[in-house]
């Protein structure tokens, strides 16, 4: 009876060690997966920031182009008004 009890304790110890190793392996794997996910999130964030910067630059260029066009149109209208005023005098 005592031998069976001792064998049971040894077997339980082996199972606990095996479970512990399995748990450690799974925890390590989960940590590795979390690190990969963090790397991917960082890359996605950097990509989104680059896209946002490119979009902002394009919007700034378009705003400058439209402002220049509007200024040119206003200058032409001012010239036309000055010419009309000069003809009426």
Number of C-alpha atoms within 10 A of each C-alpha: 6 7 8 9 10 11 12 12 12 12 12 12 12 12 12 12 12 12 12 12 12 12 12 12 12 12 12 12 12 12 12 12 12 12 12 12 12 12 12 12 12 12 12 12 12 12 12 12 12 12 12 12 12 12 12 12 12 12 12 12 12 12 12 12 12 12 12 12 12 12 12 12 12 12 12 12 12 12 12 12 12 11 11 11 10 9 8 6 5
